[in-house]
Amino acid sequence: MPAELQLQNSMTGEKQRFEPRYSGSSVKMFTCGPSIYNWPHIGNYRTFLFEDILERYLGHLGYNVNRLINFTDMEDKAIARANELGISLEEITGPVAEKFIQDCKSLKIRLPHTIARSTDTVDQAVYLIERLLDKGLAYRHKGDIFYDPLKFKDFGKLYGLDMSQWPEKKIRFRKDTYPGQRWNLGDFILWKKKRPSDDGIYWETSLGQGRPAWNIQDPAMITKHLGWELDICCGGVDNLYRHHDYNIAIVEGISGNELANFWLHGGYVRIYGKKMSKSRGNIVYLNELLNHGYAPRHIRFFLIYGNYRKPVNLNPDRLHCARGRVDTFRAMVRRIEDQNRHPAGNTAEALELVKRLEPDFENSMNEDLNVKSAFDRLYGSVSRLLDLAMEGRMSAECIKAMQKSLKRIDRVLQVIY
């Protein structure tokens, strides 16, 4: 098993050699899923695609990945929208969940058999909150329950938050989510008491009538399904503001052990160089690109072909170039495969190129999932193999060996076959 996979760890800010937390080949990985009160956009799918590549590549290296992804199906925005439309929460979240699963199938994003839901882990959320209350990290205030970050050592360590800027005055933040890349310098909510605006969406628990706030939902799903210690935790770069540090404070505040050894964060999709936002009216959805004639593989390739940590700029020219590059590559592979019906001899060059396909792919991927470098090296090798095949210098056996290697590689990339 290759042991030189280097991943950029957001916790340390450095590339580090990946090793499972415990000896063996088992890897526990949590990847933040969608909030299903609204349709996921193309930026969300870029995050899910980089996580898919990571899971598939770990499998390629021989690791057994136990991955959890979740649906956030209970939060302020979802409840407000259900109330606004006069329908149930399930009527809001159900169609979005179904569409997400269909889109992932279309983009060949592999999902776990079980997708955790916030509404299915209320009991675990209550348990975590009770533990936090016992430890003095959380407290009650007017029926709600808040977490006091000043009680947790190294709060904000993932982001690198400067705690010297923390206000002396007690401030409480009651909303589930807040817009923008900002820090709420104050106490964050864990439990929301029953309110008239909740429209019957509450639970009878040992904490009273109410519901878990968004901040406790991921920790509840993680600890219920994967336990208290992970190898990898992933999400979009926006999770570096508040969300992932809240998860750390909750889980580590109870267990006393490090939640995850590796933290990976994917970059934004920008539209003509500008961040997607409702205020700009430039949010792009998968169906829009499909309706413009792009196949799912074109979109998948465009979103994975680059550094997953850096923003990618979406515009027609770049999409067109990505479509052309992957389709040209596929056409070259087919032309080589068509030559296996004609008698030909091998050359040392063809044999060596085929022999190097997988090692070259792995050498690039081991550098923090460098898909662009990996694909470009494949492109160069296959281009030369096509020349050799057309010259009759690539035997049927050599072509079959190439197919075998490319199919193994494509279990990761999912754009060749």
N, C-alpha and C positions, 0 to 999 in steps of 0.2 A: 504493500500500500504506500503510495507516495506520501511523504510526511512533511512536505515543504509548502503547504498551502499557507500563504500569508494574507491576512485580512486586516483592513484598517479598522482598528478598535476605537470607537468614539470615546470610550472611557479614558483611554490613555493618549489618544491623539496620534498613535503610531501604528505602523504595520507590525503585526505580531504573528508568529507561527501558530497556526491553529492546532490545538490538541483538545480532545474531549476532557471534560472536568474529571472524569474518573477513567481509569485504564479500560481499554476495550474499544469497540467500534460504535457504541450507542451514543447518539447526539440528541439532546432535547432542545427544541427550537420553538420560540413563540414569535409569531408574526402578527402584528396588529391588523385586524380586519376592518371592514367598512362599518360606518354608522349607517344603518339601513332605513333612515327616514327620508333619504333623497338618493337619486341615482348617482353611482360612482362615475367620475369623469376620467379622462385619459391620463391625468396626472396620478390619480389613485392606482390605475392599472400599471403605470410604470413601476410603482413601488411593489405591487404584487408580482410583477414580472421579475424584478431583481431578486426577490425572495424565492421565486420559483427556480431561477437559475442556480441560486445558492443551494437549495435543497437537492436539486438534480445533480449538481456537481459533487456535492458531498456523497451522494449515492454512487456516482461514477468512481469516486476514490475508494469506495468500499465501506462507507459508514452507513449505519442503520439509523435513519433520521425519524425521530418521533416529533412531528410538527403539530402545533396547535395554531389554528386561526379562529377568529371569533367574529360574531355579529353583535354589534352594539344595537340592541333593539328596544332600549328604554333610556330616554334622556329628555331633557327639557324641550329641545327642538322638536323631537318626534311627538311628544305629548301635545305641544302647542299646535302643531300642524294637524294632528288628529282632531283636536277640538275645533280648529278653524274650519275644517272640512265636514265636521259632524259625523265622523266615522271612527271605527275602533282603531286602536294601535296596531293590531294585526293586519287590518286592511291597508294601513300605511306601509308596514314593514314587509309583509308577505310578498307582494309583487316585486319589491326591490331585491329581496333575497333571491327570488327565483331568477330575476334578470341577471344578477351578479353571477350566479352559478352557470347560467347559459353563456355569458360573456367569457368566463374563465375557460369553459369548454372550447369555445371558439378560438381563444388565444392560446390554448394548450397550457393553461396554468393549472397545475395539478393541485387539487385540494384534498385535505384529509377526509376520511370517511365521515368523521363527526366534526361539525362546526359548532363550537361553544356559543351559547347565547347568554346575554346578561340576565334575561328573565328566568333562565334555568339554574342560576347560581346565586339566587338571593340568600339561600341558607348559608352558603359559604361566606358571602359578604357580611352577613350578620355576625358570623363567628369571628371573622377578622376584626370587625369593629369592636366587638366585646373584648378581644385580646388587646387591642390598642387602648381601650379605656382602662383596662386593668394595669397596663404599663405606664399610664399617665401621658401617653403621646396624643391621646384624643380626649375631648371633653364635650359635654352637653351645653347647648346654649339655645334657650327658648324652643326646645323640642327637637332642634337639629343637632347634629354631631359634627364637630370640626377636628381637623388634625393641626397640631401646633408644630410647624417645621423647626422652631427654635429648640424643641425637645429632642430632635434627632441629630446626632453628630454627623457632620459632613453633608448636610442637606444641600442639594444642588450640585453634587460632585460630578455628575455626568456632564452637565452643561458647563460647569466651572463658575457657578454663581458666586458673586462677591457678597458674602453675608454681612460685611461691614456696612452695607447700604440698607440693611433691614430697618424699617421704621420702628421707633420705640412705641408708638401708639398701636394698640391692638386693632387690627383690621381683619374682617372676615369676608371671604368671597363665596357667595351662595350659589352662583350659577354653575351649571354643569361644565360649560365650555365658554371661552372668551375668545374674541377674534384677534387675529394678528400675532406677530412674533413679539410677545411681551411677557414679562414675568409679573405675576400677581404677588406682590410682597406682603404677604399676610397669611392667615390660616385658610386652608381649603376644606370644602365641605365633603363629608363622607356619607351622611345620612340625612334625608329630607323628610321631615314630618309630613303627615297627610295634610294637604291643602285643598280648598275647593277647586282650584285650577287644575288639579291632577285628574279630575273627571273619573274618579273611581279606580285609578291606577295606583294601587297601594297594596301592601302586605301587612297581615297581622303577625307581628314577631315579638320576640323578647325585648326588642328595643322600642316597641310601640308600633303604632300604625304609621306606615311610611314606605319609602323605597330607597334603595342604595343610590347614591350619587354616582355620576360617571367615573369619578376618580377612584372608586373602590372596585369598579366592575372588572377591569382587567386583572388586578391582583386576585380577585375571587376566582376568575376563570383559570388563571395560571395555576394557582395553588390547588384547585380542585382536580384539574386534569393532568398537570405535569409535576406537581410538587413544589417545593420551596427553592429549588436550585436548578438553573438552566445553564446550558452551554452557550446559547446564542439568543439574543433578543433583537428583533428587527422592526423597522418602521420607516416612515418618511422623515425628512429632516425637521419637519414641523413638530415632531414628537420630542425634539430636544428642548422645546420650550414647555416647561411645566410637566407634561404628561408622563414621560419616562422617569423623571426624577421623583414624581409623586409615587409611581409604582415602586421604585426602589425604597423610598422612605417607609411605605406601608409594609412591604414584605420583609425587608431587612430589619425594620423596627420590631417586628415580631420574632423572626427567626434568629437574628444576630449573624446570619451568614450572607455572603454576597449572592445577590439574585442571579446575575449572569456574568460569565467570564468575558463574553464578547458582545458588544453593542454595535450594530451596523445601521446606517441611516442613508436612505436614497434621496437624491436631489429632485428638484421640481421639474415639471414640464412648463416651459414658457411659450407663449404664443407671440410670434414676431418679436421676441425679446422681452416681452412683458409678462409678469406673473398673472396666471389665471385668477379671476375673481368675478363675483356676481356684479360688483359695482362697475367693472369695466365691460361687462357683458361679453366676455371672451372665453367662457368656459366651453370646452370641446368634449363631446361624448363619443364613445366608440361607434355608435350607429351613424353618426355624421360622416366619419371617415369611411365606413363600409359603404355608405350611400354614394360616396364620391368615387367608388370603383376600386378602392384598396382592399386586397384580400387580407384576412386575419394574419397570415404569415408576414405580410408587408409591415403591418402595424407592430406585430411582435418584434420583428427584426429591427425596425426603426427605434423602438424603445429600449432594446437591450444592447444595441450596437454603440457602445460608448462607455464612459466611466459612470457607473451607477450613482456615484456620490455627487456628481456635478450636474448642474441644470442642463437640460436638453431643449433646444429651440425648435419648436414645431412650426413649420411653414410648408407650403406646397412644394417648393424646390427641394427641400431636404427629404420630404417624404418620397418624391419622385426618384431622387438619387438612391435612397434606400431600397425602393422597389426594384430599380434597375440592377443594383448590385446583387441582391439575393436571387433574383430571377436569372441573371446571367450565370451565377454560380451553379444554380440548379440545372440550367441548360448544359453547362459544361460537363457536369456529372452524368447526365443522361447520354450525351454524345460518347463519352468514354464507355459507358455501360453497353451502348449499342455495338461497340467494336468487339465485344467478347464472342461474337459469332464468326469472326474471321480469324484464321490461323495467324499467329504472330509469335515472334520471339521476344524474350525479355532482354532488357539491358540493365546493367548495374545501376544506372541512374534511376530507372523506373522503380526497381526494387527498393532502393534506398529512400526514394521519396515516399513510397507507400509505408515503408517501415517507420518513417519519421512523423507520419500524420498525427498519431495519438500523442507521442511525447512532445511534439511541438505545441499541440493544443493544450496539453497539461502545463507546460512551462509558462505559457501566457496566462492561463486561467489561475495558476497558483499565485500570480501577482495580483491579488485582490480582485479576482474575477474579471480579468481584462479581456472581455469578450471581443472588443475591437481588434486587439492584437491577435487573439486566437483565430478569429475569422479571417483576418487579412493574411495570416500565414497559410491557412487552409486554401484561400483563394489563389495565392501564388503557387502553391504546390500543385493544386488541381489544374491550373492553367497550363503548367509545364507537362503534367501527365497527359493532358489532352493532346498536346503537340506530339508527344511520344506515341500515344495510341494511334493517332492519325497517320503516323509514319510507320506503323506496323511494328513498333518496338515495345509493345506491352501485351503480354500473354493473357489468356482468359483467366488463368489462375491468379495473376497479378491484379487483374481487374476485380476479381472476387474478393481478394484480400483488401483492396481499397474500399469496396462496398462494406465489408465487415467493419473496418475502422470508422468509416463515415457514419454508419448506423449507430455505432457506440457513441460517437461524438454527438450525433443528433438526438440521442436520448436526453442530452443536456440542452442543446440549442433549440430543437424542435422547429427548424426552418428548412431543412434540406429535403426530407422525404415526406 
